């Protein structure tokens, strides 16, 4: 059956999932409940399942199956029981646990090319109000270019070194690599598939903020930093020019890592 439920990730729908197994010319349904996005693709194996019938069903679609004479009586009885079940109650404990876990987790994504004092300022403020921070290294597949000179592993070392220097326990954060997919509509789902559950996201990018808002995800307030000064592009130009001013814009431990590389 289909029931709307608002969660930290926006409005999701409880769907009834039925697989029809082909066995000796008899269709045997296996039934599941789940919380899914209505656009989630389902690709059943044609050698094992009826491709057309094996899909997500909402309440109306499930009710229509009851009128199909081809379906066996026992199956119809099962579907009637499903239609009379309070589906939401089956997931209450799980939802409460998920929400409890999410409420202490924040998300922060950046390219960190390189990590600079602007990033540190934002991260320190995020840690003040969140038990845990999930940090995503964006465009992780890029390196050795003018715009993305550092590898994903180097950027990870920047973060670990800077956070350790500031006394932030490694238990309070996780670092993830986020490769580009060049698809704005699927980007948020791409992030979630890699980084998992979280309560809210911090970002100064209007593009990023809009994408998460459109998915019903909580977007926290912006942190004011001197963008022209603490800007990856500006710092990279200074490094190329061999202008030592860049060292004042980047944490000392990151400067050391860059000079060692």
C-alpha positions, 0 to 999 in steps of 0.5 A: 500500500502507499502512505505519505510520510515526511522525513528528514529527507523530504516526503517519501512514500511507503510502497508495496513491492511484489515480485512474481516468480515464474515456477512451473507456469504458476506466478508466485508472488513475494511481497515486501514493504519499503520506503522508496522514491517513486522514481527508483528504477526496478530491473527484475531478472527476466529469467526468474521473474515476470518483468511486467508484473514485478514492480512497486504497487501503490494502494490503488494498483494493489486493489485493482489486482484483487479483481484479476481472476488469474490471481490465486485466492490465497494471494488475494487473501494476502493482499487484502490483509496488506491493504488493511494493515497500518503500514506506517506502524511497521516502520515506526521504530525504524523511522525513530531510530533513523531520525535519532541518528540523523539529528546529530549528523551534519554534511559539508562538501567541498573540493578543498583545492586546497583546504584553506582557513575559510573551510576551517572556520566553517567546519569549526562552527559546524562541530560546535552544534553537531555531534558528527560531521560527514565531509565530502570531497567533491570532484574526487576524480580530478587531479593534476590540473590547474583547477584541481591540482591535488588528488583526493588522497592528498585532500583527505590528508589536508583535512585529517591533519588540520582537524587533528591539529585543532583537537577534533577527534576522528570519531566525530567525522567521516570523509567521503570521496564524491566523484562528479556525475554531471547530472543535477537532477540525480546529484543529491541522490548520488550524495546520499548513496555515498554518504548515507544518513544525515540531518542537514547540510551546510553550504555557501553555494546557492546551487548546492543549497537549491538542490537540497532544498528541492529534495526537502532536506534541511539546509543550514544558514550560511557562514560569512567568510572573505570569499575573494581572500579565502578562495581556492582559485585565488590561492592556486594562482598565488601558488603558481606565481610563487607568491608566498601570500598563499601560506597565510591563507592555508593552515600551516600543517596543510602548507607543510603537506603541499611543500612535501608533495 
